[in-house]
Amino acid sequence: MRLTTSARHGVGALAILLLAGAAGCGGSDAGPEAVTPTTVRVLVRDINIRAEGVDCAGTGPYLYFHHRAPFRVLDPDGAALVTGTLPAGTAVAAFAEDLEVERVPTYCEFAVPVRVPQRAGYRLEVAGRPALDLTPDTSEGPALVAVVPA
């Protein structure tokens, strides 16, 4: 079978496009980016009176910190690395001193296990509010921590 001149040009152009596409898809792309398990921990300093260890949510100006509130972990450029919803918070004592009463001033702590790629920094956005800086902390295992208000 003989190809016409225009058919030969068409086949040649197709071969060039296929080679260019293959070159663009291979090479340096090593697959998905490696991620590291860590915990995002947020301590909402609302100083409410609660029993330690009970489920809690933020109070006063921090009502948007609650079970099922949407969150995003962002990189320094604002790209979302992780999205999800907050679990219930847990009441933690605001003071190390034993006050010898059942209910004490507490903060509400939220802890969310996530897997994030390595970045120079991270920020946390909750319920569409302005993002908070997250600080690396290894005192209780790998974590990214924010305190509200900062």
C-alpha positions as CSV (number, residue, x, y, z in Angstrom):
1,M,0.0,0.0,0.0
2,R,1.3,3.4,-1.0
3,L,0.6,6.5,1.1
4,T,0.1,9.8,-0.6
5,T,2.3,12.7,0.2
6,S,-0.3,14.3,2.5
7,A,-0.9,11.0,4.3
8,R,2.8,10.6,4.9
9,H,3.0,14.1,6.3
10,G,0.0,13.3,8.5
11,V,1.6,10.1,9.8
12,G,4.8,11.9,10.5
13,A,3.0,14.7,12.4
14,L,1.2,12.1,14.4
15,A,4.4,10.3,15.3
16,I,6.0,13.6,16.5
17,L,3.0,14.4,18.6
18,L,3.1,11.0,20.2
19,L,6.8,11.2,21.0
20,A,6.3,14.7,22.5
21,G,3.5,13.5,24.6
22,A,5.5,10.5,25.9
23,A,8.5,12.7,26.7
24,G,6.2,15.1,28.7
25,C,4.7,12.2,30.7
26,G,7.8,10.3,31.8
27,G,11.2,11.2,33.1
28,S,11.4,13.2,36.4
29,D,7.8,12.5,37.6
30,A,8.4,9.9,40.4
31,G,4.7,9.4,41.2
32,P,2.8,10.7,44.2
33,E,4.5,13.0,46.6
34,A,5.6,11.4,49.9
35,V,3.5,12.3,52.9
36,T,4.2,12.1,56.6
37,P,1.7,11.2,59.3
38,T,1.2,13.9,61.9
39,T,-1.5,15.3,64.2
40,V,-2.9,18.8,63.9
41,R,-3.6,20.0,67.4
42,V,-5.6,23.2,68.1
43,L,-6.0,24.5,71.6
44,V,-8.9,26.9,71.9
45,R,-8.3,29.1,74.9
46,D,-11.9,29.9,75.7
47,I,-11.5,29.3,79.5
48,N,-14.9,27.6,80.0
49,I,-15.8,25.7,83.2
50,R,-16.0,22.0,82.4
51,A,-15.0,18.6,83.7
52,E,-11.6,17.5,82.2
53,G,-11.8,15.0,79.4
54,V,-15.4,15.7,78.3
55,D,-16.3,16.5,74.7
56,C,-16.3,20.2,74.1
57,A,-16.5,22.9,71.4
58,G,-15.3,26.5,71.3
59,T,-17.4,29.1,73.1
60,G,-17.9,32.8,72.8
61,P,-16.0,34.2,69.8
62,Y,-14.8,30.7,69.0
63,L,-18.1,29.0,68.3
64,Y,-16.9,28.0,64.8
65,F,-14.5,25.4,66.5
66,H,-16.9,22.5,66.8
67,H,-17.4,18.9,65.8
68,R,-17.8,18.7,62.0
69,A,-16.5,22.2,61.3
70,P,-14.7,22.1,58.0
71,F,-10.9,22.6,58.0
72,R,-8.1,22.9,55.5
73,V,-4.3,22.5,56.1
74,L,-2.6,24.9,53.7
75,D,1.0,25.3,52.5
76,P,2.7,28.7,52.5
77,D,1.3,29.5,49.1
78,G,-2.3,28.8,50.3
79,A,-2.7,25.5,48.4
80,A,-4.9,23.0,50.3
81,L,-2.9,19.9,51.4
82,V,-5.6,18.3,53.6
83,T,-9.3,18.9,54.0
84,G,-11.7,17.4,56.4
85,T,-14.0,18.1,59.4
86,L,-13.0,18.5,63.0
87,P,-13.7,15.8,65.6
88,A,-15.2,16.7,68.9
89,G,-12.9,18.7,71.1
90,T,-11.6,17.4,74.5
91,A,-11.6,19.6,77.6
92,V,-8.1,20.0,79.1
93,A,-7.3,21.9,82.3
94,A,-6.3,25.5,81.9
95,F,-4.1,25.3,85.0
96,A,-1.6,22.6,86.1
97,E,-2.7,23.2,89.8
98,D,-5.2,20.8,91.3
99,L,-8.2,22.9,92.2
100,E,-9.9,19.9,94.0
101,V,-13.2,20.4,92.3
102,E,-15.0,18.4,89.6
103,R,-15.3,21.2,87.1
104,V,-12.3,23.5,86.4
105,P,-11.4,26.2,83.9
106,T,-10.6,24.4,80.7
107,Y,-9.5,24.9,77.1
108,C,-11.0,22.9,74.3
109,E,-8.4,20.9,72.4
110,F,-9.0,19.4,68.9
111,A,-6.6,16.7,67.6
112,V,-6.9,15.5,64.0
113,P,-4.5,12.9,62.5
114,V,-3.5,13.9,59.0
115,R,-0.9,13.0,56.4
116,V,1.0,16.0,54.8
117,P,3.8,16.4,52.3
118,Q,7.0,18.2,53.5
119,R,6.6,21.9,53.3
120,A,8.5,25.0,54.8
121,G,5.4,25.9,56.8
122,Y,1.7,25.1,57.3
123,R,-1.5,27.0,58.1
124,L,-4.9,25.9,59.3
125,E,-8.2,27.4,58.1
126,V,-11.3,26.4,60.0
127,A,-14.8,27.2,58.8
128,G,-13.5,29.7,56.2
129,R,-12.0,32.0,58.9
130,P,-8.5,33.5,58.5
131,A,-5.8,30.8,58.6
132,L,-3.7,30.3,61.7
133,D,0.0,29.5,61.6
134,L,0.8,25.9,62.6
135,T,4.0,25.3,64.6
136,P,5.8,21.9,64.5
137,D,6.0,20.2,67.9
138,T,7.4,16.8,68.8
139,S,6.8,16.8,72.6
140,E,3.9,14.3,72.2
141,G,4.8,12.8,68.8
142,P,4.8,14.6,65.5
143,A,2.3,17.4,65.5
144,L,1.5,20.8,64.0
145,V,0.0,23.0,66.7
146,A,-2.0,26.2,66.9
147,V,-3.3,28.1,69.9
148,V,-6.4,30.3,69.6
149,P,-6.3,33.1,70.3
150,A,-2.6,33.3,69.3
